[in-house]
Amino acid sequence: MKRTAVPLATLALLLPLAACGGGAQAGTGSTVTVTVGYQSKTINTVTAGTLLRSLGYFEQQLNALHDGHTYRVVWQDYATGAPITAQMTAGKIDIGSMGDFPLLINAARGRQLGRPTHLVSVTGYNLRGGLNTIVTAPDSKLSSLQDLKGKKVSTSVGSAADGTLVRALQRAGIDPDKGIEKLNQQPAVGASALAAGSADALSQFVAWPGLLAYQGKAKALYDGARLNLPTFHGVTAREDFAQQRPAVLEAFLKAQAQATDYLGAHPVAAAEKVAKATGLPAEVVYLYNGAHGISTFDPAVKPQQVSALKQDVAVLKSAKLTGDIDVDSFVDDQYVRKALGSAYPKDLAATPPPAAGEVWPKGAETTRTFKSADELLKYVAQHRPDVRAAYVPDATTGTLWFADKAVWVADGSRLLPFVAPATAQAYVGAHPGARTVSYADALGRAS
């Protein structure tokens, strides 16, 4: 990555200093270390983390600055946003990516500790809230939120998934503090608790619900998109770093835009790259990040997302995780506006692609798109041995889900998929004659 000649004696002095870590001020002379915190397995952040790192776009953008500096990028991988915030407020991480609720905690801690941060761009989002899902064990008898009363529910307190759980319970008339026994656990611990039977349900963020469903270790109980409230992940940067190194932050955001374009143009290849880097099944990555996946990616900070953040503050305050947060001062899109230039208005106005089913044939580098569930089922029935994965959008919320894990409803000649049983039952209740059927039955009807 070096573009300037450095004498060997000087280099010997620079390397130990650069290796000390700690933000863009690490190193001396012409060496600048930029530390990026990301969550490799939180695949809604791939355009600012896993995928971006694998493509090398940030390093390329830094090398193109031609400002007399040699840049060294340090990528630090974490399971959640909390440790990224801790390192940012300690001045050791310059740029980080995390979910909406952790972003607010990031804002609060930054102000509290005199290390203010700002939301500078968005990674993946779902305008209805479909990134978070409540799941139960495969053999669980629980079929609705009402069934959670008095049950043990695992979630990560302060996460977007916890926010979904709280809001969903409130809408169902259940006190989120007294109506259930909440287990504050990291996603992997919660997944183990669900498998062991020490948790009755698990509320988590991308990619855990899809992963557990794909592995046959869980089934969906509640689709977060029923809240119809945006949820997203975004990029946060330290204010002092942004002011001292605006060109570096702009280079990062340009690289993020490049990674976003790559993801849009090559969704299957991107899923394979992320799968290779994380160990997650590519089929699960594609569920969220595919052409019609649960996540939509464009870096612009949309008014709907800012509005959702303001509503999220109340949830964090009620949990005594933060006090008041000035969301308007936390959001700062000046850098991404400059990075995207004339493309920014287009990204700001961008909307998710229309819901559609997809089949990923084995060995294929592209997927096949279907306008209706009936057409998709007919294709799957005829090509079953050659299908790697099949995805269908929930008939009510549009949330994509694995076809063989969906709840199917037959309504006359129509076959309709749903993520969760309660959503399917709501449809059945409103449509006389409609009834739930098995996936096998649905395939048989379509063939």
C-alpha positions in Angstrom: 0.0 0.0 0.0 3.0 2.3 0.3 3.4 5.0 -2.2 6.3 7.0 -0.7 9.8 5.9 -0.2 10.7 5.5 3.5 14.4 5.0 4.6 14.9 1.6 6.3 16.0 3.2 9.5 13.0 5.4 9.7 10.7 2.4 8.8 12.2 0.4 11.7 11.0 3.2 14.0 7.6 3.6 12.4 6.5 0.0 12.4 6.5 -0.6 16.2 4.6 2.7 16.7 2.0 1.9 14.1 1.5 -1.6 15.6 0.6 0.0 18.9 -2.9 0.5 17.5 -5.2 3.3 18.5 -6.8 5.3 15.7 -5.6 7.4 12.8 -3.0 9.1 14.9 -1.0 5.9 15.4 2.5 6.0 13.8 4.6 9.0 13.0 5.9 10.9 10.0 4.1 9.8 6.8 2.5 6.7 8.2 -1.2 6.9 9.2 -3.0 3.9 10.7 -6.8 3.8 10.3 -8.7 1.3 12.5 -12.0 0.0 11.4 -14.3 -1.9 13.7 -16.8 -4.2 12.1 -19.0 -7.3 12.7 -18.2 -10.0 10.2 -21.1 -12.2 11.0 -23.6 -9.3 11.2 -24.0 -9.5 7.4 -26.1 -6.4 7.2 -22.9 -4.4 7.5 -20.9 -6.2 4.8 -20.5 -3.1 2.6 -18.7 -1.4 5.5 -17.0 -4.6 6.8 -16.7 -8.1 5.5 -17.3 -7.6 1.8 -15.5 -4.2 1.7 -12.5 -5.8 3.4 -12.4 -8.7 1.0 -12.6 -6.5 -2.1 -9.8 -4.1 -0.9 -11.7 -1.0 -2.0 -10.8 1.1 1.1 -7.1 0.5 0.7 -7.4 1.4 -3.0 -9.2 4.6 -2.2 -6.5 5.5 0.3 -3.7 4.9 -2.1 -5.4 7.1 -4.6 -5.3 10.1 -2.2 -1.7 11.0 -3.2 -1.3 13.2 -0.1 2.2 12.1 0.9 1.0 9.6 3.5 1.3 5.8 3.6 -1.9 4.3 5.0 -2.2 1.2 7.0 -5.8 -0.2 7.6 -6.4 -2.3 10.7 -9.6 -4.3 10.6 -11.0 -5.4 14.0 -13.8 -7.9 14.1 -16.4 -8.1 16.9 -19.6 -10.0 17.6 -21.7 -7.0 18.6 -21.5 -3.2 18.5 -20.9 -2.7 22.2 -17.1 -3.4 22.1 -16.8 -1.2 19.0 -18.3 1.7 20.9 -16.0 1.0 23.9 -12.9 1.1 21.6 -14.2 4.2 19.8 -14.7 6.2 23.0 -11.2 5.1 24.0 -9.9 6.6 20.8 -8.8 3.2 19.5 -11.3 2.8 16.6 -11.9 5.5 14.1 -14.8 4.1 12.0 -17.3 1.4 13.1 -20.5 -0.2 11.9 -23.4 -1.5 14.0 -27.2 -1.6 14.3 -29.6 1.2 15.0 -30.0 0.6 18.8 -26.2 0.2 19.3 -25.7 3.3 17.2 -27.8 5.3 19.7 -25.8 3.9 22.6 -22.6 4.8 20.6 -23.9 8.4 20.4 -24.8 8.6 24.1 -21.5 7.1 25.3 -19.5 9.3 22.9 -21.1 12.5 24.3 -20.9 11.2 27.9 -17.1 10.5 27.6 -16.1 13.5 25.6 -15.5 11.4 22.4 -18.5 12.4 20.3 -19.4 10.2 17.3 -21.6 10.6 14.3 -23.7 8.4 12.0 -22.2 9.1 8.6 -23.9 6.5 6.4 -26.2 3.5 6.3 -25.3 -0.1 5.3 -28.2 -2.6 5.1 -31.7 -1.7 6.1 -35.3 -2.9 6.0 -37.9 -0.2 6.0 -40.5 -2.5 7.7 -38.2 -4.1 10.3 -37.7 -7.5 8.8 -34.1 -7.8 9.8 -35.1 -8.9 13.3 -37.0 -12.1 14.0 -38.3 -14.0 17.1 -37.8 -17.8 16.7 -38.5 -20.9 18.8 -37.3 -24.4 18.8 -38.4 -26.6 15.8 -40.7 -28.7 18.0 -42.0 -25.8 20.1 -45.8 -25.6 20.6 -45.6 -21.8 20.8 -47.2 -20.2 17.8 -47.9 -16.6 18.7 -46.6 -13.7 20.9 -49.4 -14.4 23.4 -47.8 -17.8 24.0 -44.6 -16.1 25.3 -46.3 -15.0 28.6 -44.3 -16.2 31.5 -41.7 -17.8 29.1 -37.9 -17.4 29.0 -36.9 -15.3 26.0 -33.3 -14.8 25.1 -32.1 -11.5 23.4 -29.2 -9.1 23.6 -30.4 -6.2 25.7 -29.7 -2.9 23.9 -29.8 -4.4 20.4 -32.2 -3.9 17.6 -33.5 -7.4 18.2 -34.3 -6.5 21.8 -36.2 -3.4 20.5 -38.2 -5.6 18.2 -39.1 -7.9 21.2 -40.1 -5.0 23.4 -42.3 -3.4 20.7 -43.9 -6.7 19.6 -44.8 -7.6 23.2 -46.2 -4.1 23.9 -48.4 -4.3 20.8 -49.6 -7.8 22.0 -50.5 -6.3 25.4 -47.7 -8.0 27.2 -45.4 -6.1 29.6 -41.9 -6.6 28.2 -40.4 -6.4 31.7 -42.9 -8.4 33.8 -44.7 -10.5 31.2 -41.7 -12.6 30.2 -38.4 -13.7 31.8 -35.8 -11.9 29.6 -32.4 -13.5 29.3 -29.7 -11.0 28.3 -27.4 -13.1 26.2 -25.1 -12.8 23.2 -26.6 -14.3 20.0 -24.4 -17.5 20.1 -25.2 -18.1 23.8 -28.9 -17.5 23.1 -28.9 -20.0 20.2 -27.3 -22.6 22.5 -29.9 -21.8 25.2 -32.7 -22.4 22.7 -31.2 -25.7 21.7 -30.8 -26.8 25.3 -34.3 -25.8 26.2 -33.2 -23.2 28.8 -34.8 -20.5 26.6 -38.3 -20.9 25.1 -37.7 -18.3 22.4 -34.9 -16.2 20.9 -35.2 -12.6 19.5 -32.1 -11.8 17.4 -30.8 -9.8 14.5 -29.4 -10.8 11.1 -28.2 -13.4 10.4 -29.0 -15.6 13.4 -32.7 -16.2 12.8 -32.1 -17.2 9.2 -29.1 -19.3 10.1 -30.9 -21.3 12.8 -33.9 -21.8 10.5 -31.7 -23.0 7.7 -29.9 -25.4 10.0 -33.3 -26.8 11.2 -32.5 -25.5 14.8 -35.4 -23.0 15.0 -38.6 -21.8 13.3 -40.0 -18.3 13.1 -42.5 -17.2 15.7 -42.7 -13.4 14.8 -41.6 -11.5 11.7 -40.2 -8.1 12.8 -41.6 -6.6 9.6 -45.1 -6.7 11.2 -44.0 -3.7 13.2 -43.7 -1.7 10.0 -40.8 0.4 11.5 -37.4 0.8 9.8 -34.5 -1.0 11.2 -31.0 -0.6 9.8 -27.2 -0.8 10.4 -24.9 2.1 9.8 -21.4 3.6 9.9 -20.3 5.7 12.8 -17.1 7.8 13.0 -15.4 9.7 15.8 -15.9 13.4 15.4 -12.3 14.2 16.0 -11.2 11.7 13.4 -13.7 13.0 10.9 -12.5 16.6 11.5 -8.8 15.7 11.4 -9.0 13.2 8.5 -12.0 14.2 6.3 -10.3 12.9 3.2 -9.8 9.5 4.8 -13.5 9.3 5.9 -14.6 10.3 2.5 -12.3 7.6 1.0 -14.0 5.0 3.3 -17.5 6.1 2.2 -16.5 6.0 -1.5 -15.2 2.5 -0.9 -18.5 1.6 0.8 -20.4 2.9 -2.2 -18.2 0.7 -4.5 -18.9 -2.3 -2.3 -22.6 -1.5 -2.5 -22.4 -1.4 -6.3 -20.5 -4.7 -6.3 -23.2 -6.3 -4.1 -25.9 -5.1 -6.4 -24.2 -6.2 -9.6 -23.0 -9.6 -8.2 -25.2 -10.7 -5.4 -24.4 -14.4 -5.7 -20.6 -13.8 -5.9 -20.9 -11.4 -3.0 -22.7 -14.0 -0.9 -20.0 -16.5 -1.7 -17.3 -14.1 -0.6 -19.0 -13.3 2.6 -19.7 -16.9 3.3 -16.0 -17.8 2.8 -14.9 -15.0 5.1 -17.4 -15.7 7.9 -18.1 -19.4 7.7 -21.8 -18.7 7.3 -23.7 -20.7 4.7 -23.9 -18.7 1.5 -27.6 -19.6 1.3 -28.2 -17.7 4.5 -26.1 -14.8 3.4 -28.2 -14.6 0.2 -31.4 -14.7 2.2 -30.5 -11.3 3.6 -28.2 -9.7 1.1 -29.5 -11.2 -2.2 -31.2 -9.4 -5.1 -34.6 -9.5 -3.4 -33.2 -10.2 0.1 -34.4 -8.9 3.4 -31.8 -6.2 3.4 -31.5 -3.2 1.0 -28.2 -1.5 0.6 -27.5 2.1 -0.2 -25.4 4.5 1.9 -27.7 7.5 2.0 -29.2 8.4 5.4 -32.9 8.4 4.8 -35.5 10.5 6.7 -37.4 7.3 7.6 -34.3 6.0 9.3 -33.7 9.1 11.3 -37.3 9.1 12.4 -37.0 5.5 13.5 -33.9 6.4 15.5 -35.8 9.1 17.4 -38.5 6.5 18.2 -35.9 4.0 19.3 -34.6 6.4 22.0 -37.7 5.9 24.1 -37.1 2.1 24.2 -33.5 2.6 25.4 -34.6 5.1 28.0 -37.2 2.8 29.3 -34.5 0.1 29.7 -32.4 2.7 31.5 -29.6 2.1 28.9 -29.4 5.8 27.9 -30.9 9.2 28.7 -32.0 11.7 26.1 -30.1 11.6 22.8 -30.0 14.4 20.3 -30.4 12.3 17.2 -30.3 15.3 14.8 -26.8 16.3 16.0 -25.7 12.6 15.9 -26.6 12.3 12.2 -24.1 13.9 9.9 -24.4 13.0 6.3 -22.1 15.7 4.9 -19.3 13.3 4.3 -21.3 10.7 2.4 -23.0 13.5 0.4 -19.6 14.6 -0.7 -18.4 11.0 -1.3 -21.4 10.1 -3.5 -21.6 13.5 -5.2 -24.3 13.6 -7.9 -25.4 10.0 -7.0 -26.5 11.0 -3.5 -30.1 12.2 -4.5 -30.7 8.9 -6.3 -29.5 6.9 -3.3 -31.6 9.0 -1.0 -34.7 8.3 -3.1 -33.9 4.6 -3.6 -36.5 2.1 -2.5 -36.3 -1.7 -1.9 -36.8 -3.8 -5.0 -40.3 -5.3 -5.4 -40.9 -8.6 -3.6 -40.1 -11.7 -5.6 -39.3 -15.3 -5.1 -35.9 -16.7 -6.2 -34.4 -20.1 -6.8 -30.6 -20.6 -6.6 -29.8 -23.6 -8.9 -26.8 -25.7 -7.9 -23.6 -24.6 -9.6 -25.2 -21.4 -10.9 -23.7 -17.9 -10.6 -27.1 -16.3 -10.9 -30.6 -17.0 -9.5 -33.9 -17.3 -11.2 -36.7 -14.9 -10.2 -40.4 -15.7 -10.1 -43.3 -13.3 -9.9 -45.6 -15.7 -8.0 -45.1 -18.4 -5.4 -47.1 -20.8 -7.6 -44.6 -20.4 -10.4 -41.6 -20.9 -8.0 -43.1 -24.0 -6.5 -43.8 -25.5 -9.9 -40.2 -24.9 -10.9 -38.9 -26.4 -7.6 -41.1 -29.4 -8.0 -39.7 -30.1 -11.4 -36.1 -29.4 -10.6 -35.9 -30.5 -6.9 -32.5 -32.3 -7.1 -30.9 -29.3 -8.8 -32.1 -26.6 -6.4 -29.6 -25.2 -4.0 -32.0 -22.8 -2.2 -35.5 -21.4 -2.8 -36.7 -18.1 -1.3 -40.2 -16.7 -1.1 -41.5 -13.3 0.2 -44.1 -13.3 3.0 -47.5 -12.6 1.4 -48.2 -9.9 4.0 -44.9 -8.3 4.9 -42.7 -9.1 1.9 -40.0 -10.5 4.2 -38.0 -13.1 2.2 -37.7 -16.6 3.8 -36.7 -20.1 2.8 -39.5 -21.7 0.9 -39.2 -25.0 2.8 -39.3 -23.2 6.2 -42.2 -20.9 5.3 -45.8 -21.4 6.6 -47.9 -22.1 3.5 -51.6 -21.2 3.0 -53.8 -22.6 0.2 -56.5 -20.0 -0.8 -58.4 -21.5 -3.6 -55.9 -22.1 -6.4 -53.4 -19.7 -4.9 -50.5 -20.7 -2.7 -49.2 -18.1 -0.3 -46.1 -18.2 1.9 -45.6 -16.6 5.3 -42.6 -16.3 7.7 -44.5 -17.0 10.9 -47.6 -19.0 11.8 -49.4 -16.0 13.4 -49.2 -14.1 10.2 -50.5 -17.0 8.2 -53.4 -17.5 10.7 -54.3 -13.8 10.4 -54.6 -14.3 6.7 -56.7 -17.5 7.1 -59.0 -15.8 9.5 -59.7 -13.0 7.1 -60.2 -15.3 4.0 -62.9 -17.9 4.4 -61.9 -21.2 2.8 -58.2 -20.6 3.1 -56.1 -23.1 5.2 -52.5 -23.9 6.1 -50.9 -26.7 4.2 -47.5 -28.4 4.4 -44.6 -27.5 2.1 -44.9 -31.0 0.5 -48.6 -30.4 -0.1 -47.8 -27.0 -1.6 -45.3 -28.5 -4.0 -47.7 -31.2 -4.9 -50.5 -28.7 -5.7 -48.2 -26.6 -7.8 -46.7 -29.4 -9.9 
